[in-house]
Amino acid sequence: MDVLSKTFYDQLVQLGSQREEITPIIKERATDFIKSLTIWQILALVSCLYWALTSFAARTEDGYLKEWGDQWAMNTLWSHSEVPIKAISENRNDQMGKYLEAVRKELDYALEMEVPDAEDWISIDVQLMIQKLLARLVGKMIVGKPACRSPEWMDLAEHFTEDFITASIIMRLVPKWMHPLLTEVIPQRRRLRKRLQGVFNITDPCVARHEEAKMKRKQGLEIEEEDNMVAWILDNIKDQDYVLKNLNKLVVVMLVPAAHTKSPTLHEEILQVNKEHGEIGEKLPMKEWVTKLELLDSFFNGSQRLSQPLAITPNRYAVEDITFKDSLQVPKGALLGWVSIHNQIDSNIAPEPEKFDPMRSYGKRQVAAEECHKHLAGQPSLENLTFGYGSQACPGRNIAISILKMVVSRLLRDYEFKFADDQSKPKNIYLLEFIIPDPKARLMIRKRK
Ligand code: HEM
């Protein structure tokens, strides 16, 4: 027992022995205190107590406290349900191709809304531009049109993740027992709860629209409804009570990783692919068209290897005690994380590990016929753990790479980019395990002449 606990313990023992003398004094003071209160003060006190008890009970009941109070908040929200993973990765009847096709159809509108019509060089916040573009595109895939164009969706996509990450950092800096209190105090948590509840304002009309479309289809009417993940969930998940009650969380779990699908740039190859295969989706479906961009693929891999969003991934949570063959014991509740950025300094994993080589993966694929389907962007490997590893690796990785290729190839085809004269590649910011691109970074953009 440390000195502080010992002192406290001694005081308790002393108090215990004096209990008989102290109890009447406490009773008397408490009665005096209650008598001194006005009726309004009593009402306020009772309301506070009632609010504290009911809100605590409600949160503990549906796991809310665990979800939003856990210091590894991201992990607990993520591991709640298999439904989003199924909606993203279930590929019967070429479901992924259908989502990508829906996304492609939104591209022109999204570019028109978010990319400035710059005839001459102007400076832009490129991260914000990409973030908004992606919010629109993944919105088409998750909630469909018109929800993906609504201000509510754009607000959710733009702000949910930043509050989520900030809140989870703050929570991690304080002891767990303070979480229930802190969750009421910090503005990020309040905004998260409000936005999470507000997701129903986005999804309720989607559900109604989908139900109406189904009914009309049954009557043999032609319906214009493109594939989206919410509709897939409504059609394919048996427990509809669960789905309707938790649709807000399911949507957020799909949105957060999808909307932060960021990566940088290439040009001649893009022109060549456009020349040979037409515009994206014109002669070839998007899913096949994007595979033609092999240099861009290798570029993404190289860029991601050195600029991953998380320094520690994959993360696994021990749901029971585990003893490995070499008798290493992992207790229930432990969180295991791999230092994914280790590959950036280990030459056994990647020769000249610190060097950015956009052709690294492309070169490897040319070495032998059996290598040509390996080393592609989105394939987890020891060199690149950006998408995690193993059976639980990111289910949206192929979608992410396809959307990135579509967006970047269009931007590079139609626009030129450069740093302003006094700027160079922005530095990453390291905050706990999060690796954040410099939020102040800007780029110059103009339409290609
Ligand atoms: C560049 C973009 C992306 C990156 C870097 C990324 C990264 C990751 C990582 C590291 C994980 C954890 C994997 C593990 O534990 O082994 C993950 C999980 C996940 N990702 Fe992605 N992701 C991206 C895009 C997407 C997209 C576009 C979607 C949805 C369409 C998506 C949906 C998910 C979901 C639902 C999980 C949780 C899977 C689970 O709980 O087992 N991600 N992602």
Residues whose N, C-alpha, C, O or C-beta is under 5 A from the ligand:
A	BS01	HEM	W78 P84 I85 I88 V253 M254 P257 A258 H260 T261 K262 T313 P314 N315 L385 T386 F387 G388 Y389 Q392 A393 C394 P395 G396 R397 I399 A400
